[in-house]
């Protein structure tokens, strides 16, 4: 399998002053493998957006997901407001 050298995925929130913890903080991925990024919030925001930054530095919006689960191709995102968490 081919190692993907740079993958940046991040979350933006629709409120200021929210502490966010991402687990794992960073990861290296192999093509075709499955991985999960988990984010937990101190206060649940009004909007949750997942983004991807490609190797050229361009930021690509993946999901707007205030609650529930969404799928796009091989990507799945889930947000659980009561738990203050979102995963991709």
C-alpha positions in Angstrom: 0.0 0.0 0.0 1.0 3.6 -0.7 1.6 5.9 2.3 -0.2 9.2 2.0 2.3 11.8 3.3 0.2 14.8 4.2 -3.4 14.7 5.3 -4.9 17.6 7.2 -8.5 17.4 8.3 -10.0 19.9 10.8 -13.2 21.1 12.3 -14.6 24.6 12.5 -17.3 25.7 14.9 -19.9 28.4 14.8 -19.2 29.9 18.2 -16.3 31.5 20.1 -14.8 30.4 23.4 -15.4 26.7 22.9 -12.6 24.3 24.0 -12.1 21.6 21.4 -10.1 18.4 22.0 -9.2 16.3 18.9 -8.1 12.7 19.1 -5.7 11.8 17.7 -4.1 15.2 17.3 -2.5 14.0 14.0 -2.2 10.8 12.1 -0.5 9.3 9.1 -2.8 7.3 6.8 -2.4 4.5 4.3 -4.5 4.5 1.2 -7.6 2.3 1.6 -7.4 2.0 5.4 -10.1 3.3 7.8 -9.4 6.0 10.4 -11.5 8.1 12.8 -10.9 11.6 14.1 -12.9 12.5 17.2 -13.6 16.0 18.5 -15.1 16.8 21.9 -16.4 20.3 22.8 -16.8 22.1 26.1 -20.0 23.7 24.9 -21.9 22.6 21.8 -21.7 25.1 19.0 -24.5 26.1 16.6 -22.6 24.8 13.5 -20.1 22.0 13.0 -18.1 21.9 9.8 -15.4 19.4 8.8 -12.7 20.5 6.3 -9.8 18.9 4.4 -6.6 20.7 3.4 -5.0 19.1 0.3 -1.2 18.9 -0.2 -1.3 22.2 -2.2 -2.8 24.0 0.8 -6.3 24.4 -0.7 -9.1 24.0 2.0 -12.0 21.9 0.9 -15.3 21.8 2.8 -16.4 18.2 3.6 -19.5 18.3 5.8 -21.8 20.7 7.6 -23.3 18.5 10.3 -25.0 20.1 13.3 -26.4 16.6 14.4 -26.8 13.1 13.1 -24.8 11.2 10.5 -23.9 12.1 6.9 -22.0 10.1 4.3 -20.3 11.1 1.1 -18.5 8.4 -0.7 -16.1 6.7 1.8 -16.4 9.5 4.4 -18.8 9.4 7.3 -19.4 12.2 9.8 -21.4 11.9 13.0 -22.3 14.7 15.5 -24.0 14.0 18.8 -25.0 17.3 20.4 -25.9 15.8 23.8 -22.4 14.3 24.1 -20.6 17.4 22.7 -18.8 15.4 20.1 -18.3 15.0 16.4 -16.3 12.3 14.5 -15.1 11.8 10.9 
